[in-house]
Amino acid sequence: AALARLVVEAAAEAVASSGRFTLGLSGGSMVELLARELPAALKAEPGSDPSRWLVAFCDERLVPPEHPDSTYGAYRVRRGRG
């Protein structure tokens, strides 16, 4: 929960100062953690405005989104469950 709060606080600050927040997401355990904690943190910080976020998926492997090792694929699948 603390990480999710830090992300949305940084997002709110960036959106207020430059109109955009850039976030690089890794895979692994980060997927479940953010899927679980980020929605509540976003509700608590309306200034973070996810529509103003630029999200990059940090994945050292060149695999299609459907591949089990795809970071983007892991977030996409997790989002569909939440």
Biopython code that builds the backbone (N, CA, C, O; Angstrom):
import numpy as np
from Bio.PDB.StructureBuilder import StructureBuilder

atoms = [
    (1, "ALA", "N", (0.831, -1.205, 0.000)),
    (1, "ALA", "CA", (0.000, 0.000, 0.000)),
    (1, "ALA", "C", (0.865, 1.254, 0.000)),
    (1, "ALA", "O", (0.514, 2.257, -0.621)),
    (2, "ALA", "N", (2.001, 1.193, 0.702)),
    (2, "ALA", "CA", (2.884, 2.355, 0.778)),
    (2, "ALA", "C", (3.451, 2.700, -0.603)),
    (2, "ALA", "O", (3.546, 3.874, -0.961)),
    (3, "LEU", "N", (3.825, 1.684, -1.369)),
    (3, "LEU", "CA", (4.345, 1.929, -2.710)),
    (3, "LEU", "C", (3.277, 2.557, -3.601)),
    (3, "LEU", "O", (3.559, 3.508, -4.330)),
    (4, "ALA", "N", (2.074, 2.042, -3.548)),
    (4, "ALA", "CA", (0.977, 2.593, -4.354)),
    (4, "ALA", "C", (0.727, 4.051, -3.984)),
    (4, "ALA", "O", (0.497, 4.882, -4.863)),
    (5, "ARG", "N", (0.770, 4.367, -2.697)),
    (5, "ARG", "CA", (0.592, 5.764, -2.273)),
    (5, "ARG", "C", (1.714, 6.643, -2.810)),
    (5, "ARG", "O", (1.462, 7.758, -3.267)),
    (6, "LEU", "N", (2.957, 6.151, -2.761)),
    (6, "LEU", "CA", (4.078, 6.928, -3.308)),
    (6, "LEU", "C", (3.903, 7.190, -4.797)),
    (6, "LEU", "O", (4.185, 8.289, -5.276)),
    (7, "VAL", "N", (3.443, 6.192, -5.522)),
    (7, "VAL", "CA", (3.234, 6.343, -6.965)),
    (7, "VAL", "C", (2.187, 7.415, -7.237)),
    (7, "VAL", "O", (2.425, 8.307, -8.051)),
    (8, "VAL", "N", (1.044, 7.349, -6.581)),
    (8, "VAL", "CA", (-0.010, 8.320, -6.879)),
    (8, "VAL", "C", (0.339, 9.712, -6.367)),
    (8, "VAL", "O", (-0.072, 10.706, -6.966)),
    (9, "GLU", "N", (1.082, 9.803, -5.284)),
    (9, "GLU", "CA", (1.529, 11.123, -4.817)),
    (9, "GLU", "C", (2.499, 11.739, -5.818)),
    (9, "GLU", "O", (2.407, 12.927, -6.126)),
    (10, "ALA", "N", (3.425, 10.938, -6.323)),
    (10, "ALA", "CA", (4.354, 11.420, -7.350)),
    (10, "ALA", "C", (3.590, 11.797, -8.615)),
    (10, "ALA", "O", (3.913, 12.792, -9.266)),
    (11, "ALA", "N", (2.584, 11.008, -8.961)),
    (11, "ALA", "CA", (1.772, 11.294, -10.143)),
    (11, "ALA", "C", (1.036, 12.617, -9.987)),
    (11, "ALA", "O", (1.021, 13.432, -10.909)),
    (12, "ALA", "N", (0.430, 12.835, -8.832)),
    (12, "ALA", "CA", (-0.301, 14.084, -8.600)),
    (12, "ALA", "C", (0.631, 15.282, -8.704)),
    (12, "ALA", "O", (0.272, 16.306, -9.287)),
    (13, "GLU", "N", (1.816, 15.157, -8.144)),
    (13, "GLU", "CA", (2.790, 16.248, -8.202)),
    (13, "GLU", "C", (3.229, 16.510, -9.644)),
    (13, "GLU", "O", (3.305, 17.661, -10.073)),
    (14, "ALA", "N", (3.517, 15.443, -10.388)),
    (14, "ALA", "CA", (3.958, 15.592, -11.780)),
    (14, "ALA", "C", (2.858, 16.168, -12.655)),
    (14, "ALA", "O", (3.115, 17.039, -13.486)),
    (15, "VAL", "N", (1.639, 15.688, -12.473)),
    (15, "VAL", "CA", (0.513, 16.191, -13.270)),
    (15, "VAL", "C", (0.287, 17.676, -12.976)),
    (15, "VAL", "O", (0.024, 18.463, -13.885)),
    (16, "ALA", "N", (0.391, 18.045, -11.708)),
    (16, "ALA", "CA", (0.195, 19.451, -11.338)),
    (16, "ALA", "C", (1.291, 20.347, -11.915)),
    (16, "ALA", "O", (1.017, 21.476, -12.322)),
    (17, "SER", "N", (2.517, 19.857, -11.951)),
    (17, "SER", "CA", (3.619, 20.712, -12.397)),
    (17, "SER", "C", (3.870, 20.665, -13.906)),
    (17, "SER", "O", (4.250, 21.675, -14.497)),
    (18, "SER", "N", (3.663, 19.499, -14.538)),
    (18, "SER", "CA", (3.989, 19.411, -15.959)),
    (18, "SER", "C", (2.860, 18.867, -16.823)),
    (18, "SER", "O", (2.970, 18.829, -18.049)),
    (19, "GLY", "N", (1.767, 18.443, -16.178)),
    (19, "GLY", "CA", (0.630, 17.936, -16.930)),
    (19, "GLY", "C", (0.726, 16.470, -17.308)),
    (19, "GLY", "O", (-0.172, 15.931, -17.956)),
    (20, "ARG", "N", (1.830, 15.810, -16.899)),
    (20, "ARG", "CA", (2.015, 14.410, -17.271)),
    (20, "ARG", "C", (2.865, 13.699, -16.220)),
    (20, "ARG", "O", (3.728, 14.300, -15.580)),
    (21, "PHE", "N", (2.595, 12.402, -16.061)),
    (21, "PHE", "CA", (3.379, 11.549, -15.169)),
    (21, "PHE", "C", (3.858, 10.360, -15.984)),
    (21, "PHE", "O", (3.070, 9.726, -16.685)),
    (22, "THR", "N", (5.140, 10.057, -15.895)),
    (22, "THR", "CA", (5.718, 8.932, -16.620)),
    (22, "THR", "C", (6.110, 7.854, -15.621)),
    (22, "THR", "O", (6.763, 8.131, -14.615)),
    (23, "LEU", "N", (5.702, 6.616, -15.910)),
    (23, "LEU", "CA", (5.940, 5.505, -15.001)),
    (23, "LEU", "C", (6.429, 4.304, -15.787)),
    (23, "LEU", "O", (5.813, 3.915, -16.779)),
    (24, "GLY", "N", (7.537, 3.712, -15.349)),
    (24, "GLY", "CA", (8.038, 2.472, -15.926)),
    (24, "GLY", "C", (7.679, 1.325, -15.000)),
    (24, "GLY", "O", (8.011, 1.355, -13.815)),
    (25, "LEU", "N", (7.011, 0.327, -15.524)),
    (25, "LEU", "CA", (6.563, -0.805, -14.709)),
    (25, "LEU", "C", (7.372, -2.061, -15.007)),
    (25, "LEU", "O", (7.560, -2.443, -16.162)),
    (26, "SER", "N", (7.840, -2.686, -13.947)),
    (26, "SER", "CA", (8.512, -3.974, -14.097)),
    (26, "SER", "C", (7.492, -5.084, -13.883)),
    (26, "SER", "O", (6.349, -4.835, -13.501)),
    (27, "GLY", "N", (7.924, -6.295, -14.135)),
    (27, "GLY", "CA", (7.022, -7.436, -13.963)),
    (27, "GLY", "C", (7.208, -8.095, -12.612)),
    (27, "GLY", "O", (7.448, -7.424, -11.608)),
    (28, "GLY", "N", (7.096, -9.402, -12.594)),
    (28, "GLY", "CA", (7.277, -10.160, -11.359)),
    (28, "GLY", "C", (6.208, -9.857, -10.327)),
    (28, "GLY", "O", (5.030, -9.721, -10.657)),
    (29, "SER", "N", (6.625, -9.753, -9.082)),
    (29, "SER", "CA", (5.680, -9.533, -7.981)),
    (29, "SER", "C", (5.049, -8.145, -8.013)),
    (29, "SER", "O", (4.035, -7.912, -7.356)),
    (30, "MET", "N", (5.639, -7.222, -8.773)),
    (30, "MET", "CA", (5.092, -5.865, -8.867)),
    (30, "MET", "C", (3.691, -5.874, -9.479)),
    (30, "MET", "O", (2.852, -5.045, -9.127)),
    (31, "VAL", "N", (3.441, -6.803, -10.386)),
    (31, "VAL", "CA", (2.137, -6.873, -11.062)),
    (31, "VAL", "C", (1.020, -7.060, -10.033)),
    (31, "VAL", "O", (0.069, -6.280, -10.004)),
    (32, "GLU", "N", (1.127, -8.065, -9.209)),
    (32, "GLU", "CA", (0.092, -8.357, -8.209)),
    (32, "GLU", "C", (-0.022, -7.238, -7.187)),
    (32, "GLU", "O", (-1.125, -6.846, -6.804)),
    (33, "LEU", "N", (1.120, -6.728, -6.748)),
    (33, "LEU", "CA", (1.124, -5.664, -5.741)),
    (33, "LEU", "C", (0.364, -4.439, -6.245)),
    (33, "LEU", "O", (-0.520, -3.934, -5.553)),
    (34, "LEU", "N", (0.692, -3.964, -7.421)),
    (34, "LEU", "CA", (0.022, -2.771, -7.943)),
    (34, "LEU", "C", (-1.430, -3.044, -8.311)),
    (34, "LEU", "O", (-2.285, -2.178, -8.121)),
    (35, "ALA", "N", (-1.722, -4.222, -8.831)),
    (35, "ALA", "CA", (-3.116, -4.552, -9.164)),
    (35, "ALA", "C", (-3.983, -4.529, -7.912)),
    (35, "ALA", "O", (-5.155, -4.158, -7.967)),
    (36, "ARG", "N", (-3.410, -4.920, -6.804)),
    (36, "ARG", "CA", (-4.152, -4.974, -5.546)),
    (36, "ARG", "C", (-4.256, -3.597, -4.879)),
    (36, "ARG", "O", (-5.315, -3.247, -4.358)),
    (37, "GLU", "N", (-3.185, -2.820, -4.888)),
    (37, "GLU", "CA", (-3.114, -1.598, -4.088)),
    (37, "GLU", "C", (-3.360, -0.292, -4.841)),
    (37, "GLU", "O", (-3.813, 0.683, -4.243)),
    (38, "LEU", "N", (-3.074, -0.257, -6.122)),
    (38, "LEU", "CA", (-3.161, 1.007, -6.853)),
    (38, "LEU", "C", (-4.583, 1.562, -6.992)),
    (38, "LEU", "O", (-4.757, 2.775, -6.872)),
    (39, "PRO", "N", (-5.603, 0.742, -7.240)),
    (39, "PRO", "CA", (-6.949, 1.329, -7.375)),
    (39, "PRO", "C", (-7.397, 2.138, -6.155)),
    (39, "PRO", "O", (-7.941, 3.232, -6.309)),
    (40, "ALA", "N", (-7.179, 1.622, -4.960)),
    (40, "ALA", "CA", (-7.576, 2.364, -3.747)),
    (40, "ALA", "C", (-6.749, 3.625, -3.584)),
    (40, "ALA", "O", (-7.272, 4.667, -3.189)),
    (41, "ALA", "N", (-5.460, 3.539, -3.886)),
    (41, "ALA", "CA", (-4.595, 4.716, -3.765)),
    (41, "ALA", "C", (-5.019, 5.800, -4.751)),
    (41, "ALA", "O", (-4.972, 6.986, -4.425)),
    (42, "LEU", "N", (-5.434, 5.405, -5.953)),
    (42, "LEU", "CA", (-5.902, 6.382, -6.941)),
    (42, "LEU", "C", (-7.172, 7.083, -6.478)),
    (42, "LEU", "O", (-7.331, 8.286, -6.685)),
    (43, "LYS", "N", (-8.068, 6.340, -5.859)),
    (43, "LYS", "CA", (-9.303, 6.952, -5.349)),
    (43, "LYS", "C", (-9.009, 7.967, -4.263)),
    (43, "LYS", "O", (-9.715, 8.967, -4.139)),
    (44, "ALA", "N", (-7.968, 7.719, -3.471)),
    (44, "ALA", "CA", (-7.620, 8.611, -2.371)),
    (44, "ALA", "C", (-6.864, 9.856, -2.838)),
    (44, "ALA", "O", (-6.729, 10.817, -2.081)),
    (45, "GLU", "N", (-6.378, 9.846, -4.063)),
    (45, "GLU", "CA", (-5.588, 10.972, -4.592)),
    (45, "GLU", "C", (-6.093, 11.354, -5.974)),
    (45, "GLU", "O", (-5.467, 11.010, -6.977)),
    (46, "PRO", "N", (-7.230, 12.071, -6.042)),
    (46, "PRO", "CA", (-7.832, 12.368, -7.344)),
    (46, "PRO", "C", (-6.943, 13.216, -8.250)),
    (46, "PRO", "O", (-7.128, 13.198, -9.467)),
    (47, "GLY", "N", (-5.996, 13.948, -7.701)),
    (47, "GLY", "CA", (-5.112, 14.775, -8.524)),
    (47, "GLY", "C", (-4.113, 13.976, -9.339)),
    (47, "GLY", "O", (-3.417, 14.539, -10.184)),
    (48, "SER", "N", (-4.030, 12.672, -9.103)),
    (48, "SER", "CA", (-3.050, 11.858, -9.832)),
    (48, "SER", "C", (-3.476, 11.595, -11.275)),
    (48, "SER", "O", (-2.618, 11.301, -12.108)),
    (49, "ASP", "N", (-4.747, 11.686, -11.600)),
    (49, "ASP", "CA", (-5.327, 11.605, -12.942)),
    (49, "ASP", "C", (-4.637, 10.629, -13.893)),
    (49, "ASP", "O", (-3.796, 11.045, -14.690)),
    (50, "PRO", "N", (-4.975, 9.332, -13.825)),
    (50, "PRO", "CA", (-4.331, 8.322, -14.669)),
    (50, "PRO", "C", (-4.425, 8.592, -16.171)),
    (50, "PRO", "O", (-3.628, 8.053, -16.939)),
    (51, "SER", "N", (-5.371, 9.407, -16.599)),
    (51, "SER", "CA", (-5.447, 9.729, -18.025)),
    (51, "SER", "C", (-4.261, 10.588, -18.462)),
    (51, "SER", "O", (-4.021, 10.751, -19.658)),
    (52, "ARG", "N", (-3.527, 11.133, -17.508)),
    (52, "ARG", "CA", (-2.347, 11.965, -17.798)),
    (52, "ARG", "C", (-1.042, 11.186, -17.639)),
    (52, "ARG", "O", (0.038, 11.774, -17.692)),
    (53, "TRP", "N", (-1.132, 9.874, -17.447)),
    (53, "TRP", "CA", (0.053, 9.033, -17.241)),
    (53, "TRP", "C", (0.564, 8.485, -18.573)),
    (53, "TRP", "O", (-0.217, 8.139, -19.458)),
    (54, "LEU", "N", (1.876, 8.415, -18.694)),
    (54, "LEU", "CA", (2.533, 7.693, -19.773)),
    (54, "LEU", "C", (3.182, 6.488, -19.112)),
    (54, "LEU", "O", (4.100, 6.634, -18.305)),
    (55, "VAL", "N", (2.705, 5.301, -19.453)),
    (55, "VAL", "CA", (3.179, 4.073, -18.813)),
    (55, "VAL", "C", (4.032, 3.287, -19.807)),
    (55, "VAL", "O", (3.630, 3.051, -20.946)),
    (56, "ALA", "N", (5.219, 2.891, -19.346)),
    (56, "ALA", "CA", (6.120, 2.065, -20.147)),
    (56, "ALA", "C", (6.329, 0.747, -19.413)),
    (56, "ALA", "O", (6.491, 0.725, -18.193)),
    (57, "PHE", "N", (6.324, -0.322, -20.146)),
    (57, "PHE", "CA", (6.551, -1.642, -19.556)),
    (57, "PHE", "C", (8.016, -2.001, -19.744)),
    (57, "PHE", "O", (8.498, -2.112, -20.871)),
    (58, "CYS", "N", (8.716, -2.181, -18.641)),
    (58, "CYS", "CA", (10.150, -2.479, -18.649)),
    (58, "CYS", "C", (10.326, -3.986, -18.703)),
    (58, "CYS", "O", (10.177, -4.682, -17.699)),
    (59, "ASP", "N", (10.641, -4.470, -19.874)),
    (59, "ASP", "CA", (10.756, -5.910, -20.080)),
    (59, "ASP", "C", (11.963, -6.164, -20.960)),
    (59, "ASP", "O", (12.011, -5.715, -22.105)),
    (60, "GLU", "N", (12.930, -6.878, -20.430)),
    (60, "GLU", "CA", (14.136, -7.142, -21.193)),
    (60, "GLU", "C", (13.966, -8.242, -22.236)),
    (60, "GLU", "O", (14.865, -8.462, -23.048)),
    (61, "ARG", "N", (12.863, -8.918, -22.230)),
    (61, "ARG", "CA", (12.621, -9.995, -23.188)),
    (61, "ARG", "C", (11.772, -9.489, -24.350)),
    (61, "ARG", "O", (10.851, -8.696, -24.158)),
    (62, "LEU", "N", (12.083, -9.945, -25.529)),
    (62, "LEU", "CA", (11.286, -9.599, -26.706)),
    (62, "LEU", "C", (10.346, -10.761, -26.990)),
    (62, "LEU", "O", (10.664, -11.681, -27.743)),
    (63, "VAL", "N", (9.187, -10.689, -26.366)),
    (63, "VAL", "CA", (8.184, -11.737, -26.523)),
    (63, "VAL", "C", (6.843, -11.082, -26.824)),
    (63, "VAL", "O", (6.631, -9.926, -26.457)),
    (64, "PRO", "N", (5.934, -11.794, -27.482)),
    (64, "PRO", "CA", (4.610, -11.223, -27.751)),
    (64, "PRO", "C", (3.819, -11.060, -26.450)),
    (64, "PRO", "O", (4.119, -11.728, -25.461)),
    (65, "PRO", "N", (2.816, -10.182, -26.440)),
    (65, "PRO", "CA", (2.023, -9.949, -25.225)),
    (65, "PRO", "C", (1.375, -11.208, -24.658)),
    (65, "PRO", "O", (1.137, -11.287, -23.453)),
    (66, "GLU", "N", (1.087, -12.194, -25.508)),
    (66, "GLU", "CA", (0.435, -13.413, -25.045)),
    (66, "GLU", "C", (1.405, -14.379, -24.358)),
    (66, "GLU", "O", (0.978, -15.342, -23.722)),
    (67, "HIS", "N", (2.692, -14.124, -24.485)),
    (67, "HIS", "CA", (3.713, -15.018, -23.917)),
    (67, "HIS", "C", (3.715, -14.887, -22.383)),
    (67, "HIS", "O", (3.540, -13.782, -21.869)),
    (68, "PRO", "N", (3.907, -15.982, -21.648)),
    (68, "PRO", "CA", (3.902, -15.931, -20.177)),
    (68, "PRO", "C", (4.979, -15.033, -19.577)),
    (68, "PRO", "O", (4.853, -14.607, -18.428)),
    (69, "ASP", "N", (6.042, -14.735, -20.337)),
    (69, "ASP", "CA", (7.117, -13.876, -19.825)),
    (69, "ASP", "C", (6.906, -12.395, -20.136)),
    (69, "ASP", "O", (7.758, -11.575, -19.794)),
    (70, "SER", "N", (5.811, -12.039, -20.765)),
    (70, "SER", "CA", (5.559, -10.651, -21.146)),
    (70, "SER", "C", (5.077, -9.824, -19.956)),
    (70, "SER", "O", (4.079, -10.159, -19.318)),
    (71, "THR", "N", (5.799, -8.739, -19.665)),
    (71, "THR", "CA", (5.381, -7.841, -18.591)),
    (71, "THR", "C", (4.052, -7.169, -18.949)),
    (71, "THR", "O", (3.139, -7.120, -18.125)),
    (72, "TYR", "N", (3.944, -6.654, -20.167)),
    (72, "TYR", "CA", (2.684, -6.048, -20.601)),
    (72, "TYR", "C", (1.533, -7.049, -20.483)),
    (72, "TYR", "O", (0.459, -6.717, -19.982)),
    (73, "GLY", "N", (1.767, -8.254, -20.942)),
    (73, "GLY", "CA", (0.739, -9.288, -20.878)),
    (73, "GLY", "C", (0.305, -9.579, -19.449)),
    (73, "GLY", "O", (-0.880, -9.789, -19.188)),
    (74, "ALA", "N", (1.261, -9.591, -18.523)),
    (74, "ALA", "CA", (0.926, -9.849, -17.114)),
    (74, "ALA", "C", (0.020, -8.765, -16.556)),
    (74, "ALA", "O", (-0.932, -9.074, -15.840)),
    (75, "TYR", "N", (0.290, -7.510, -16.865)),
    (75, "TYR", "CA", (-0.570, -6.418, -16.383)),
    (75, "TYR", "C", (-1.932, -6.465, -17.065)),
    (75, "TYR", "O", (-2.959, -6.242, -16.424)),
    (76, "ARG", "N", (-1.940, -6.754, -18.351)),
    (76, "ARG", "CA", (-3.219, -6.821, -19.081)),
    (76, "ARG", "C", (-4.107, -7.909, -18.500)),
    (76, "ARG", "O", (-5.293, -7.677, -18.265)),
    (77, "VAL", "N", (-3.556, -9.083, -18.266)),
    (77, "VAL", "CA", (-4.321, -10.187, -17.706)),
    (77, "VAL", "C", (-4.801, -9.841, -16.300)),
    (77, "VAL", "O", (-5.958, -10.096, -15.965)),
    (78, "ARG", "N", (-3.944, -9.273, -15.488)),
    (78, "ARG", "CA", (-4.285, -8.933, -14.102)),
    (78, "ARG", "C", (-5.383, -7.871, -14.070)),
    (78, "ARG", "O", (-6.283, -7.936, -13.233)),
    (79, "ARG", "N", (-5.314, -6.906, -14.969)),
    (79, "ARG", "CA", (-6.340, -5.854, -15.033)),
    (79, "ARG", "C", (-7.701, -6.467, -15.336)),
    (79, "ARG", "O", (-8.712, -6.036, -14.782)),
    (80, "GLY", "N", (-7.734, -7.457, -16.201)),
    (80, "GLY", "CA", (-8.985, -8.106, -16.568)),
    (80, "GLY", "C", (-9.639, -8.831, -15.409)),
    (80, "GLY", "O", (-10.850, -9.052, -15.418)),
    (81, "ARG", "N", (-8.847, -9.205, -14.408)),
    (81, "ARG", "CA", (-9.388, -9.904, -13.231)),
    (81, "ARG", "C", (-9.898, -8.936, -12.176)),
    (81, "ARG", "O", (-10.755, -9.294, -11.368)),
    (82, "GLY", "N", (-9.379, -7.711, -12.175)),
    (82, "GLY", "CA", (-9.713, -6.761, -11.118)),
    (82, "GLY", "C", (-10.757, -5.884, -11.564)),
    (82, "GLY", "O", (-11.186, -5.005, -10.817)),
]
sb = StructureBuilder()
sb.init_structure("model")
sb.init_model(0)
sb.init_chain("A")
sb.init_seg("    ")
for serial, (resi, resn, name, xyz) in enumerate(atoms, 1):
    if name == "N":
        sb.init_residue(resn, " ", resi, " ")
    sb.init_atom(name, np.array(xyz, "f"), 0.0, 1.0, " ", f" {name:<3s}", serial, name[0])
structure = sb.get_structure()
